[in-house]
Amino acid sequence: MADRDAELEALTNAFWTVARRLRHGSRQTLAPFDLAPSHSRALGTLLRRGAMRLGALADLLGIAARSATEVVDALEERGLVERTPDPSDRRATLVVPTDEGRELMLRIREARLAETDELFARLSAQDRAELTRMLLALDE
């Protein structure tokens, strides 16, 4: 049992060390774009999923509706998203990325890919694929 406990502790420590390194790297990568990680996540979600209501965005991000409103307000103030009437319900609004928001996310994506490539470059292509498979299995 002690070996199993030591193995689990080593796994946990290694996982959190890499997670902290990724978070730190992400903050550094985002710094030149003057975009908070929460704003980047929201904008990226909108680009992947398309226009959506604030409540749906909050659910996807796992944050409170009020927090989603604050994030969207900040993105809208920078011209990265806009609110438009929901064609299926005139009482509701959709959040839509602007062309400027799309362009910024493309630049951020390129920077993040370079950052990720640098971090995982020491792993073989097969190891990266296996790590991806394992992490996706844990996320199910």
N, C-alpha and C positions, 0 to 999 in steps of 0.2 A: 504493500500500500504506500509506503514511503517513496518508492521509485515513481509510482503513478502521480503522487502529489507533487514531487519535484518536477516531473515532466510537464504537468499542467501549469505549474508556476512558471516554468521556463517559457512555455508556449504563450501564456498570458503576457508575460513581460516583453517577449519579442514582438507580439502583436501590437501592444500599446506603444512600444518604442517606434515601430514603423509608422503607426497611426499619427503619433506626435510629429514625426519627421515630415509626413505628408501634409499635416495641417500647417506646420511652420513654412514649408515650401510653398504651399498654396497662398498663404498670406504674403509671402515675398513676391510671388508671381503676380498677385492681384495688385500689389502696391502701386506700380506705375499706372494702372488703369483707374486708380482712386475708386475702387468698388469693393464694398464689404463682402465677405464670403456669403452672407445670407442674401445679399442682393444678386450676386452671381448665380447662386443656386436657383433663385426665383426666376431670373431671366433665362437661364438655361432650361428650366422646366417649361417655361412658356414657349421657348423655341422648339423643344422636342415634342410637346403635347399640343401646341396650338393655343388659340385664344380660349380663355376660360373665365369663369366667375371667380371672385375673390375667395369664396368659401371652398371651392374645389382646389384652388392653389394652396390655401392654408392646409387642407387635408393632405395633399401630396407632399408638402414640405414638412408636415408633422408639427405645425405651429398653430397658435391661437389665431382666430380671425382678425383680432385687433393687431397682432404682430404682422400679419400679411398685409393689412391696410397700410401700416407704417412703411413696410418694405416697398409696396407698390407706389405709395406717395413719393418716396425718395427716388425711385426709378423714373416716375413720371416727371418729377421736377428736373431731372437730368435729360429728359427727352428720349429715354430708352424704351418706355412703354407708353401706351395711351389707353384711356378708358373709352369704350364705344358702347352704344346701346346693343343689347342682346336682341337679335332679330326674332328669336322665339318667345321673348318676354320683354315687352317694352319697359317694365318696371325694373329690370335688372340690367347690369352692365357687365361687359366683358373686358378683360385686360388683354391687350394685344401688343406684342413687341413692335417697335418702330424699325425703320430701315437702319437708323443709327444704332439701335439696340442689337440688331442682327450683326451689323458690322463689328461692333465692339466684342460680341461673344465669339465671333470668328477669330479675332486677334487673341482673345483670352484662351480660346481652345488651342490655338497654335502654341502659345506660351506654356500652357499646362501639359500638352503632349511632349514638348521638349523637356520639361521638368520631370515628367513621369519616365520618359525614356532614359534620362540620366540616372534616376534612382534605380530602375529595374534593369539597367544595361548589364549588370554583373550576373544576371540570370540568363540561362539559355532560353531560346524560344519555347522549347518544350516545358521548362520550369515555369515560365510566365503563363503558359496556357494551363498548366496544372494548378498553379496558384489561383488563377482566375476561376477555374472550375470549382475549386474548393471554396473560395469566398462566395461565389454565387450559390453554392449548395447551403452554406450557412445562412444566407439571406432569405432562403425560401421559408 
